[in-house]
Amino acid sequence: MRLEELSDLEEAISLYSHAASVSTGSTSIRFRASRNWIICAQLTHHHSLFHAYSVAISILPQLAWIGLSLKQRYNELLHDANVVLEAAAVALDVGLPETAVEWLEQGRSVVWGELFQLRSSYEELSAAHPDHARRLRELSTALEHASATRERSSVLSEQTSSAPHPVTETLQQEADTHRMLAIKRDKLLQEIRRFPGFEQFLLQKQFSQLRASAHSGPVVILNAAQSRCDALIVLAEMDHVIHVPLPTFTFQRSAGLQNMLETLLGHARSGDRKGDPAPLRGVSWESLLSTLWNGIVKPVLDALAFSVRHTPDELSRIFWCPTGPFVFLPIHAAGLYGTQNSEPCHKVSDFVVSSYVPTLTILVPSPNPAAAPSGDIRLLAVRQPPSDGLPHLSGVAIELEHIREIIRHSPSAQTILLESSAGTVEEVLSLMKDTDWVHFACHGIQDAANRTESGLCLADRRRLKVSDIAALSRPRGGLAFLSACQTAMGDERLSDEAIHIAAGMLFAGYGGVVGTMWSISDTLAPEVARDVYAQLFRNGTKPDYREAARALHEAVGNVRERGNVPFHIWLPFIHVGL
């Protein structure tokens, strides 16, 4: 590089760093400046690269400002969805894995995280400053309502694009109201942060706070950056991260495995329609899962010194927090499959009970946890309504009868089953607020064009959408069992924002969610549901949603061990959350 070019880059770094750091500037311009600063610093191996990433990460949540509609917030985050993964890699390059964890937490699931953190922080503020807590709750509720109103109006506007000006004027009025509320909220937050002990209120959590998320088992963040791939293990009792480099993995390799998975699923769907298709050359479920085992899972388990346990009750929990292409890979099923590997110690399920989490914060205990229901647990069952306009699911009636039977034979379990009658979006949302657990047995759709429109198919051809779930506020705890297709399948363009139904249920307050990574078998779904509930109710005592991961582990294990069930049939069932 010539000296004049180096001089130009030095000047560019100076200008971009200044533009990115001016707090009064436009957020989008500041973020764009920080990205240009990063590019220039990378070209010259400049000492300011780490600081450039730090500034970019601090701006990222502001891009998805709460004053924007839900759809707009996600669109803003599309500008550079991978910056946080690269920032974490740079933090690891300089030996700061705790900073990498903090940045990954701050820059992923930004929209969900803000909603969840806000709802879960009220108790502490209410105890010390009740008036500010009341004002914040009122403003936040109004903001959530304004966001939902704008989402509905936006959809209506798209459907009636030829309508006269009143629709446009209404949209503008709603946008102005939304922005005004957001500005008031920002000012109130500044007031709250002047109180002693609340300086970091709703701001980035430190690692010392985040490690509390591992109270029920290790949390393993899998970071996939262009420059390197790593596992970061968080343990509640350790004040530092266990850093496990994954040298055999690259971003390209993990993306290649994602493509392999899509090929295998397409081949399996073709076989379901036409009978057994010819085997794929050089591509197999065994090769996919063994690559995940050897390159990712085994190094993590070795670092934790986990050994094989012989019954599910003896297995430790583990919480996988994947990023980038890792989000779409079945880490929970990694292993060596085949007759030569029939002995325990070759699969992740031999060592641990796996769950997934979109963020660490979702597991951090509330400072004032809600008391467990003192009376009966109310379980809401929502079945496929006849007016959803989709093919009939013959297994739904069997599935709900299994649940009725299990509850009927466990009178001491203190569980009441409520079933939706109309199956409308309004009825189901209302019942969800007043019940502790929910079970959906219906069609699920992942909307590739607009992920916030993804949802569960209910009466009158309408969906209970991700955006509806985002507006739902309920006490933390309970189980959401989503016996529907594609309920935990995210958006490839924003893989780290967890824009899917299962994550929505988690951030709405459910403690744990059973979901699916892709379409499921209408024949197997009732069997898996039956075995999960049988495990949860097996002692005749009130069931604990925190045992759902273990129950699913055993239910899916029973199917897998038959040996005659294809991988794509048993593999999609996953547990998310606690």
N, C-alpha and C positions, 0 to 999 in steps of 0.2 A: 504494500500500500504506500503510495507516495505521500510525502510530508504534507503537501497542500490538502490532500484528501483527508488525512488524519486531522489536520487543523480544522477543516470544515466539519468533520464529525464531532470534534470537541465542542465547537461552537453550537452545533445542532443539539448536542446533549445539554449544554447550558440553557439554551432557549426552551427546549422541550421540558426539561426538569422544572424550570420556572413556571411555564404554562400549566403543568400538571399540579403544581403545588399552590396555586392561587385559589384560596378557598371560595372566593366570590365568583369565580368563573363558572361557565356552563359545565354541568357534569359530563355531558357527552364529549365536549371539547377537551376537558381535562383528562378523561379516560383515553381519548385518542392520542393526546400528547404523551401520556405515560407509556402507551404501547410503542409510539415512535421512539421515545427515550430508550425503551428496552431494546428495540431493534438496533439502534446506533451503539448502545453499550455492548451488545453481543458482538457486533462487527469488530470492535476494538478491544474486546475483553476489558472493558472499563470497570474501574473499582466501584462505580455507582450502580452496577446492575442489580445487586441485592436491594438497594434502596428504591430503585425504580419499580421493582416488583412489589415492594411494600406499599408504595404509593398507589399502584394500580389496584391492589387487593383492597385497600381502604376505600377506593372510589367505587368499586364494583357494586356493593349493595345499594349505593345511591342511584345507580343506573336504573334499578328496579324500584324507583321511588313509589311509596304507598299512594301517592296522589295520582298514579296512572291506573288504568284499568288492568285487570289480570292479564288479558291478552297482550296489552302494550308492554307490561312489565317483562313478560317472557320474550317478546320481540326485541326489547332493549338488550337483554342478556345474550342474544344471538351474535352481538358484535364481535365478541371474542370469548367463546365459551370455554376454551382450553387454557386461558391465561393462568388460572389458579393451579392447574396441574403442573405447568412449567415452573411456576413460582415455587411450589413445593420441592421440585427437583433441584432448583438452585439453592434452596435452604439446606437440602441434604448434601449438596456439593460442598457447602462450607461448614458441614458438621452440626447443623441445628435442626435435628428431627422434631423437637418440641415446637419450634416455630413452624415447621412444615405442617404439623397437625393443626395448629391454630389457624393458619392460612386456609387450609383445606376446609375447616369448619366454617370460617367466615365467608368463603367464596363459593360454597356449594349449597344447593337447596335454599337459595337466598329468599325466595318468595314465601315458601312454606315456613322456613325458619323464623322469619320475622313475625308471621302470624302466630306461630306456636310460642315463641319466646314472649311475645306480648301477653298472650292469654295466661301463660304460666308464671308471669312476674307480678301479677296484680296482688297476690296475697301478701307478699313482703312489703310492697308499697302501701297497701291498705292499712297494715298494722302501724306503720310509722307516720304516714301522711295521708289520712283518709280522704281529705278534700281533693288533693291532687290525683289520688287513685280514682275517685269518682269521675272527675273531669276527663281523665285519660280514658276510662272505660266508655264514657258517653261519646267522646270523639272517635275512639276506635270502632265502636259499634256503628256509628254514623258513617265512618269511612268504609267499613265492610259492606254496609247496606248500599252506599253510593257506588262501590265497585261492582256489586252484583247487579244494580240497576243499569249501570252503563253496559255491562255484558249483555243483558237482555235487550237493551235498546239498540246496541250495535248489531246484534243478530237480526232484530226486526228491520233495521235500516238496510241491511244487506238483502233481506228478503223483499223489501219494497223500494228498491233503488230508484225506481221511476216516480216515487211519490214527490209531492211538492215540498216547498221550503220548510213547513212546520216541523217535519221530522228532523231536519238538519239543525233547526233552531233549538229543538228540545235536546238533541245530543250536545250542543254547545253549552246550554244551560247546565246540564248534568255534569259536563266536564269542568265548568267553572266552579260549581258547588263542590265537586270532588277536590279540586286543587285548593280551594279556600280552607276546607276541613284539614287537608294535609299540612298546610302552612301553620294553622293553629296548633296542630299536634306537634309539629317540629318545635315550635316556640315553647310549648308546655314541657316537652322533653328536656329542653335546655334549662328550664327552671328546676325540674326534678334533679338534674345532674349537679346542681349547686348544693344539694343537701348532703351532709356528711354521710358516707357509706353508700351513696347512690351515684358516685362519680362515673361509674361504668354501666349505669342502668341501660339495658338493651343494646349495649355495645359489645365488641368482640370479647369472648370469654378467654381467659388465660388457661394454659395447660393444667395448672394446679386445680382449676375448677372442672375441666373437661375429663380428667382421669376418673372422676366419680362415676362417669358413665359405664365403667367396666365393673360395676358392683356385682353383676350376676355372671361374669365370665369375661375373658379377654375380648376386646374390640380390635379387629384387624382391618386397618385401612389399606387398600390396594391401590397404589397410585400408578397410573399409566401416562407418563410424559414422553415426548418425542426423544428426549435425551437419555432416559433411564426409566426402569420400572422397579418399584420397591414395595415391601410390606412394612407397615408401621404398626407395632403391637402396643396397645394401651392396656395397662393393668392398674386396677384401683389402688393397690398397695405400693406401687412404684412411682417415684417422682421423676422418672425419665422414660423415654420411649425405647422399646426394643426395636432396633432398625435391622430389617432383614433385606439386603439387596437381592434382586431377582435377576442375576446376570444373563440367564438364558432367555429372558423375555425382553421384547421391545414393544413399542407402541404398534409398530407394523405387524408384529407377530400376533399380538392380542386382537388387532383388527382382522387379521387373517383367520383367526379362530372364530371370530364372530361371523365372518363370511361362510366358514365351513359349517357352522351351526345352521345358518339360513339354508344352505344347500341340503343338509340332512333333513331339516323340517319340510322343505319343499318336496323332497323325495318321499318322505313318510306320508305326506298328504296325498301325493300321487298314488302311493300304494294303498292307502285307505279307500280311494275311489275305484281303483282298477284291479285290486288284488296285489299279490306280492310282485313288486317291480324287480328288475335286474339289479344286482348289487352295484354300488358306486365304486369306481376304481380309485384306490388311494385315499378314499375318504370314508371314515366310519365313526360311529359313536365311541367305540373303544379308543381310537386314536385321539379324538378330541378330549375325552375324560382323562386319559393317561397323561396327555401333555399338561393339562391343568394340575394333575396330581404331582408330577415330577418337577414342574417348573415353579409352582406357586404353593400348593397346599402342604406338601411334604416338608419343604424348607421351614414353613411357619410352624408346623407341629413339632418339628425337630427343635426349633428354637425355644418352644414352650415345654419341651421334654414330656409331651403327653404320651401315655401308653394306652394300649388296647384295653377296653373294659367290656365285660361280657353281657351286661344287661343295660338297657336304656337308662334305668334309674341311676347307674353308676357314672354315666357319661357327663363330662363337663359341657356347659353351654359355650358357644363361641359366636361372636357377632361379626359378620363380614360387612365391611363398608367399602364397596368397590367404586372406582372412578373410571371415567372414559369408557373404552370398549369392554373393560372388565364388568361393567354394569350388566351387560347382556349375556354373560357367560355363566353356565351352571356350576359355580364354585362348590355348591353344597353337595354335588354328586361326583366330584373329582375322585378318581381311583383307577385301579387296574382291574379290568373285568375280563372274565374268561375262566375256563376250568382250571388253568394252571395257577390262578390267583384266588382260589376259592377259600383259602384260610384267612381268618381275620388279620388285619394289619396292612391291607392294601387299598383301603377306601377311607375317605374322610368320615363316613358314617360309623366306622369301627372305633373312632377315637372321640368324636364330639357330636353334639346336637347343634346343627347349624341354624342360625337365623340371619337375616339381612337387616341393615339399618341404613337409611339415607344420610343421617348425621349422627354425631355422638350426642348432641344436645337432647335428642328425642329420648335418650335413656337416662339422662341426668335426673336424679330424684328431685321431686318438688320439695322446696323448703317447708311447705305446709301441705303434706299429701292429703288427698281427700280420703275420708274414712270409707272402708269397704262397706257395701250395702249391708245394713243390719238385718233387713228382712229378706224376703225371697228375691232371688235373681230373676229379672224379667228378660227373657230371651225372645227377640222378635224374629220371626221367620217370614221371609218375603219370597214367594214363589213366582215362577213365570206367569204373567197375566195373559189371558187369551187374546187381548187386544194389542199385544206388542208388535204384531205384524211380522213375526219371525217364525221359522220352523219350530214345531212342537218338540219339547224336550221330554221324552218319555220317562227319563230317570228322575225327574223332579218329584213326582208323586211318591216314588219309592224312597227317595232321600228324606223327604219330610216325615214319612211314616217311620223310618228308622229313628229319627230324632224324637218323635212323639213316644215311640215305644221305650226308648232309653230313659226318657224323663219319667214316663209312667211307672217304670220299674225301679225308680230311685226316689221314692217319696221323701226320704230324709235329705235329699240334695237341695231342698228349698229353691226349686226352680220352676217358674211359671212360663209356659210357652204362649206367646201371643202371635197370631197370624194376621197379616194384612189382608183386608177383605177386597178393597177396590184396586190396590196395587198402583195407585197414582203417585206421582212424585211428591205432591203435597202431603198425602196421607203418610207415606213412608218417612219423609223428613220429620213430620210431627211425632211419629211413633219412635223414631230413633232418639229424639231428645228425651223421651220419657222411659226408655228401656236401657238395660245394662249391656246386653250382648245383642248382636244382630247376625243373622244367617241369610245370605242371598243365594237362591238357586234359580238362576235365570241366564239369559244371554248377556255377555259383556262385549263392548265394542271399543277398540282403541282407534280413535280418529286421527289418521296420519296427517291430515291437513291442518287440524286445529286440536291439539292435545287436550286443551281445557274442556273441549266438547266430548271427550271420551267419557264413557259411563256405563251404567247398568241399565238394561232395557226394561222399562216398566210399561204401565198401561197407556193406551192411546198413542202408541208409537213414540213415546217420549223417553228421554234418558234421565236417570239420576246422574248428573254430570260431575266431573272433577270440580268445576266452578261452584256447583251447589254444595258439594262436600266442604269446599274451602270456607263457605259462609256458615257452616254448622259449628256451633260451639256447645260442648257438653263436658261433664266432669271427666277427668282422666281415669282410664281403666276400662276393663271389659274386653271382650273378644269380638272382632268382626271376621266372620268366615265368608269368604267370597267364592262360592262354588260356581264360578262363571269363567269364561275365556278371557285371557289377556289382561287380567286385572293388575298385574305387576310388570307390565311391559312399558318401558319409557320411550322417550323421544331421542332418536339418534343425534339430532342436531343440538339437543340440550340434555345429554345423558346425565349430567350431574345435578339437574333440577328435579329429578324424581317426579315427572309430571304423569302420574298414573293413579288409578283408583285406590290401590292398596296404601300408597303413601298418603293420599288424601285422608283416608280413614285414620291413619296413625296421627297425623297432625290435627285432625278434628277432635282427638282425645281418646280414641280406643288404644288400649295398652298393647295389644298384639293383633296381627292380621294374618289369616291364612289366605294366600293369593295364588295366582298362576302366572307363569312366565310366557305361556302361549296357549293355544286352544287345547281343551281337555276332552276326554272321552265321556260321553253321556252315560256310558255303562259303568265306568270305573268311578266317576265322581260320587255316586251314592255310597259306594263301598268305602271309599276313603273317609267321607263324612261320618259314616256309621262307626268306623273304627276309631276315629279321633274322639267323637263324643263318648264312645264306650270307655275309652281310656280316662277321659276327664271325669266321668261319673262312676268309675269303677269302685271307689271306696264307699259310695253311698252318702258321702258328705258333700257340702256345698262345693261346686267345682271352682278351680282357680285358673283364671285365664293365663297366668304365667306358666302353666304346665302344657299349654297348647303346642308349643314347639316340640316338646318331648313326645306328646301324643301323635303329632303328625309324623315325626321321625319313625315311630314304631309302625304306624299305619302304612306309610309308603314302603318301609322296609319289608313288611309282610308281602306286599305286592311284588316288590323287586326280587325277593328270594324265591318266588315261584319258578323263575328262570324262563318262563315262556311269554312274558309280557314285554313288548318292545320298549326301548329306552324312551321314545318320545311320548309314551303313554303315562309312565310313572314319574318321569323327571320334572314336569312343569310345576308340581305342587311345592310351594315354598312358604316359609314363615317369615314375617317381617315384624320387627319390634321386640318387645319384652315378652 
